[in-house]
Structure formats: C-alpha cells, structure tokens
Amino acid sequence: MIDSALADAGLGDAEDDDFDAIESPDSLLPDHRYHDREVSWLAFNQRVLELAEDATLPELERANFLAIFASNLDEFFMVRVAGLKRRIVTGLAVPTNVGRSPADVLADISREAHALQLRHAAAWTESVRPALADAGIEITEWDMLTDAERAALTEYFQLHVFPVLMPLAVDPAHPFPYISGLSLNLAIRIRNARTGRQEFARLKVPPMLPRLVEVPGSSEIARYLPLEDLISNHLGDLFPGMEVLDHHAFRLTRNEDVEIEEDESENLIQALEAELLRRRFGPPIRLEIADDMDDLTLDLLIKELDITDQEVYRLPSPLDLRGLFSLSRVNRPDLRYPPHLPTTAVPFQPTGSNSRADIFRAIRKSDVLVHHPYESFATSVQAFLEQAARDPDVLAIKQTLYRTSGDSPIVQALIDAAESGKQVLALVEVKARFDEANNIVWARKLEKAGVHVVYGLVGLKTHCKLALVIREEDGKLQHYSHVGTGNYNPKTSRIYEDFGLFTADAQVGKDLTRLFNELSGYAIEKKFKRLLVAPLHLRKGLLRQIDNERKNAEAGKAAHIRIKVNSMVDEEIIDALYRASGAGVKVDIWVRGICSIKVDLPGISDNITVRSILGRYLEHSRIFAFDNDGDPQVHIGSADMMHRNLDRRVEALVRVTDPAHISELLSFFDLALDDGTISWHLGEDGVWTRHSVNADGESLIDLQDKTMSQIRRRRRTRTVR
C-alpha cells in the first residue's frame, strides 16, 4: 500500500531523475555502528530527569520536569514498547536497527525503565518534594494533618468526591472489572463482618477531579493532599458494614497506538473513530504498583490482567507523577523561570501610527525568518493568516494542519476566509498520534464552514508545515508562502522552539502550489526547485549534499555538515555521515531525542560531534546546513532523520537563501555547539554527560536565555536606527 502511494503521489524532483544511488562501501563500516533506538530514547528521558534533579533550577520547574518525564515514559510504553510486543505476538519479530531480537530489546528496556522509574521516584521524595516544602509548597499526608484540617477535607470528600466514586466488587457474581489505560486505581481487600469472608474491590481515582487537593487553612504555606490519599482514608464510607483490611494503589498502561488499514474507498474519519474506541481496550504492557502491595493482591492483578512479572513496576508512592502538572496553577512566579516575553519580528512591527502591521508588504520587501517562541507566533503566523482571511484581494488560502488547538485562531481564520467567499483548502492529518480525536472535531468544523478539507495520501501521513496565500495584485497573482518547522498551534508555539520562513519568492510559490495539488488531487509533478520533499527525494537530496561535502574534503576543500533534528535514526543518512567523517568532514549533530549515531568508532566517527540541549523550551526545529565550499546550502523544515519521516510521511524542507538568515541559523548552531554552552555530550558506549559548569564551578551559558537576549537586543538596535 505504501509503495503504491509513493508511486501514485509523484513526490519527486526533476533533479533526482538522473541521481544514482551513492556508492556505499558499507563493508568498510563495522556491523555494530548504531545505538539501539529504544535504549537511546530512554537515555533522552534520563536527560529530562536530570533537569528535575538539578537543584539550581526553580522548584516548580523541577516538578514540571518530573511530570514531563512521567508523561514521556507513558507514551514510550504505549507506542514503542507496545510495537515491540506486537511484533513478537504476531510473529513478525523483525530484528531492531542494531540486529537484536525484539524480545532481547524488551528485556533491556525493562531493566533500564525499572532503574529510571526508581530514580524518578527518588528524585521526587528525596529532592524535589523537600525543596518545594522549603519554598512553601508542601505535598502532605493524611497522618500529618490537624484535626481541623481533616474535618475540612472530610467535608470536601463528602460533597465533591464521594458522589462520583464507583467501587466495583470482584466475586463470583461480579467478574474482574476492565482497567482503563493510565488510570490510577486502588486495589482494596475487605472482610464481611457478618460472614468473615474476604472480598476484593477495585476503585478508580476519578481523573476529572484535582489530583492534588488543597488543604484549607490560613497558613502561608500552600499544602496539598493527593486525591488517592484522601479517598484511602474514607474507604469506610464506601463499604459500610465491612472491615477494610488493606488498600494499595496501582496503574495500568495499555497499547494505545492506532493501527488503521486504509483503503481509498473507505471513510478515513469513520475508521479512525472506530479505532479510537478500540484503543481503550488495548492489551496491558505495564503494571505500576505501590511498593507496599502484598503478594496476594499482586498475584490477583497479574492473573486477571494477564501480565508478566517483567511488566510489573514496584514503586514508592505516589504513583503517576503526571499529577505534578497540576502545580502549574500555583501562583509562585519566584519558583519558575524568569518570564520570557516574545517580541514581534522586526519586519512585522507596525510602522508610524499604524496599530497593525501589513504582513504582505513586509514579505514582499524581503524574506522573513521568525524564531519561535522568542519571536511571537501571534504577530507572525497567526497575523499572516488573519490578514489573509479579511483581505478582499486574497483569492485562496491553502494550508496543512497536523496538530492545532481546538480553539485555535488559525482554524478560525480559515473559517472566516471560507465564509467570506475565498477558496480555502485545509489538508488535515487526522492520524496525528494522540491528537486524532481533536483533529476529527475541528476537521468537521472546517467542513461545515465551507473549507475544502482533504486528508492527504493513502498510506502516508502529511507532516509538512506549509501555508500558501494567493493574492491578486495589479492584475497578477502573487504567492505568499510560509514553510515552518513546527505545527500551526498557538499554544505549543509558546513552549516549542521552531523556525518559520515567509517568502514571496515566485519559485517557492510554484513549488507549494504543485505540492498542494499533489496532496489534494491527482497531479504528478516532480519539479521542485527550493523544496526537498519526502517520501521520494528528501533523503536523496540530503545524501547528495552529504556526499558533496565528502568529495570537497577529499579534494582538500573546506567541508562542514551541521544538522539539528529531534531524532537521528535513519541508517542511510548515518552511514553517509560516517563516510563524510572518515574523509575528514567536520560533522556536528544537534539532537534532542533519539540518536543512533556513534562517536566512538575509530577512523570512522573521529570528526563527529553530537550534542543535546533540553531546557524550558522544547528544541523542535530542524536545520540542515552544508558548507558547500564557501557557498552554504541551508534548509529548514519538518523532517527528522527517521524511517517514518523519510519513507512514510510527506515532509518538506525549504532552502534558505537570504545571507542574513543563513548567518543567523549558523550562528545559532555555533552557540549550541560551543563548549561554553550548557548541553549534553554524547560519548563512548552511548553515554550522555551533562556539561553545565566550567572548571571553576561557574554556570555555563544557557542557550535559550542567550537567544532571547540576542533577539531582544536585535529588536532594540533596529528600533533605535
């Protein structure tokens, strides 16, 4: 199916037609030249955990990193671990990227994940929780409350909690209940006072209630009690006439990845809606239990849930530290990062007495490169689409939407444009993982407003970030294009680091027009000039440029490759980088998450440097820069170096041509790779080491703080001029 989609899509490049596969003397490369991608992902989440463990960071930010770690790990189990298990169960136990069996990798994951979860729990109990308490935010326990506080919380329980609780008995008349994925539960053993018989009951902690219940009082210290602790101390109200013998918290993770068989004749949205209902009943893949759970209760859970001992994670309470996200409502700015207020990109700043900038005029003047969240999404991308929606000279708007918020002004701008009579095309990717339900809702909303909604190509996800506005000017059609590295999502734009290029360049406009035609219709067009488009030719284009750097190095010319991605996994790309390094090319890789490339292969990876940066913002942009013998070729876009991005998604990179923009992107990269910048360095055996202080114990430069100050200074300098 995917192969036919690639052929039918025609997502190629005229320049690729005569491109032969680069000779790959892989026999010269060692067999074990990649890091296992799953273990590498766990190493990434360990880096997140190390931020939570950093006592120099603000207390509430450390708690937030603990919650992020927990959320990340949940998704890892629901998708990656579930995928490995599915391979084993179905008999498709294809070796992993390092040639090992999925069963062996699962054993490694279990060992590493157990250690990380115990370290995560220790970070909370031994470090972050005490630090919060010292700062005036206390997560307390029932036994530590005064009688007055208990009375107040008992009243809260009776009014707000008790009515929504649903204890489920387990006996011959009541089979073991279904345990939903990621729900927090109490396993309760009770004794019938009349018969003396012991029974078992399961109680789900209501997810719609606040996980941390504020303890009433006039103290300056903000105190919170976990909801499950409050419920546990009122179990007698739920089982009157019964003796509560014991109770223990547990939590189940299920396979929640969506698998859909697409067919050109079926309704994709209906298929997705049906699959989302089935998702809740995926097989169990992890059982987290409180470390005080007795063997009798555990044996019952293992038997009823059909889970193995390897999949049981015994942890200190409290379970599910995603609940720490709720501390975001605490009004303590002194315990957070100092605020960064995004600025309006200089070209988009209003001039004179105008309260609103003319976005089209600014783009006509020259290409505009914006850097989020340092530069505002609202006054750039959002303003671009809102101006297009109300401008009577705009004839059409075409846009891809992968993830966006339900109340998005982007969606509203498209609706407004359609209702005003403009032609509007929205290519909605309803298969965006874990956003499927949201995407279906607003896709239907767009359709009702008259927007032409399409769902891309069969067998491929549309992941590229593209917007095209067609405007009539002086009797001619002018194209205004935006190619970005991040989603059209106003909410995530405040915490995701991304670049976006606005241009009125006719060639980019033609490229986007042809690409949108391919995605919405049946056109087969291969002539892209400033775009590299997956799945057919993006990898080829990058391999060509990597190989060009290798040839330059062999000819004694300067050669340098710089790549910033979320994940570096694709074997062809990695092997090409090894060959370039072996020829003397300096290769700098800046990766946020998974990294399968090694730096400890003598004679092969000697010139490869790998860095990772995590912080208040999620590093999300993708940059590909090649020295090209002094004529830098720089691309930005949506593609990571993974099989799914290069083979099973529609991705797009745009070549940046403005010398000032090229300089800005390369300077950003140089700052990240500088030894004076806080980062993790990849070393031997896949070990990442954090470098945050110099030899004198002084803190190194924070890339994100430095970038914010540079952009603010640039704004002030240009304003003064």
Number of C-alpha atoms within 10 A of each C-alpha: 11 14 11 10 16 22 13 15 25 18 27 23 22 13 13 16 10 8 13 9 9 11 8 12 10 13 7 9 15 10 10 12 21 21 18 21 22 22 19 21 22 20 21 22 20 19 23 22 23 20 22 28 22 14 13 10 14 19 26 27 20 30 28 23 22 28 23 20 25 23 16 18 19 20 18 17 22 23 18 18 23 24 17 21 20 16 17 15 10 8 9 12 16 13 14 15 18 15 12 13 16 21 15 12 20 19 13 14 18 18 12 14 20 18 12 19 21 15 17 22 20 16 21 21 15 11 17 23 21 17 20 20 16 12 17 15 21 19 18 18 13 15 10 9 15 10 10 11 15 18 13 14 20 18 12 16 17 12 11 12 17 16 9 12 14 13 17 16 19 14 12 7 7 10 11 18 14 11 20 17 23 18 15 21 22 22 21 22 19 21 18 15 13 8 7 11 9 15 16 18 19 23 24 20 22 17 11 7 12 12 22 21 20 17 20 16 12 7 9 8 13 18 20 18 19 18 20 22 18 20 20 18 13 14 19 14 12 15 15 11 12 18 16 19 11 16 23 21 25 28 21 20 23 25 24 25 20 17 11 13 11 16 12 9 6 10 10 18 19 11 14 21 14 12 16 18 9 12 17 16 15 17 19 22 23 26 24 21 26 19 16 13 17 12 9 9 16 18 12 14 17 15 10 13 18 11 16 13 11 14 19 18 21 18 21 16 16 18 21 18 20 19 20 19 18 15 17 13 7 11 9 14 11 11 16 17 13 10 7 13 13 19 19 20 22 17 21 21 20 14 11 7 6 9 9 13 19 17 23 19 12 18 21 16 11 14 20 21 26 24 23 27 23 27 25 21 27 17 19 24 22 20 21 26 24 22 18 27 27 14 14 14 14 21 18 20 25 21 24 25 25 24 24 20 17 14 12 15 19 23 24 19 20 27 21 20 28 22 15 13 13 23 18 24 24 24 22 24 24 27 23 18 14 15 15 19 17 15 23 19 13 20 24 13 16 22 16 12 15 19 24 17 20 18 21 23 23 18 19 23 21 26 26 26 25 27 25 27 25 20 21 14 10 7 7 8 14 18 25 25 29 24 26 28 27 25 21 26 23 19 14 19 21 21 16 20 22 28 23 24 23 26 25 23 17 13 15 24 22 18 21 26 17 18 26 22 14 20 21 17 13 12 16 17 17 22 17 20 15 20 26 27 27 26 26 24 23 25 21 24 19 18 20 18 19 25 18 18 29 27 17 20 21 16 11 9 15 17 26 25 24 20 21 25 25 22 21 24 22 21 17 17 19 20 20 23 28 28 23 29 24 20 20 25 26 22 24 21 22 28 24 23 22 25 31 23 28 23 21 16 16 9 14 23 22 18 20 23 18 22 22 27 24 21 16 16 17 18 22 22 24 26 25 21 25 22 19 19 15 11 9 18 17 23 23 27 29 27 29 22 23 19 16 15 24 22 19 21 23 28 26 30 25 24 21 22 14 13 11 11 17 19 13 13 21 18 12 13 19 14 17 21 23 13 15 17 22 26 27 21 20 20 15 11 10 20 12 20 14 17 15 17 14 14 6 6 8 9 15 15 19 18 21 22 14 13 15 20 14 13 19 18 12 13 17 12 10 9 10 6 5
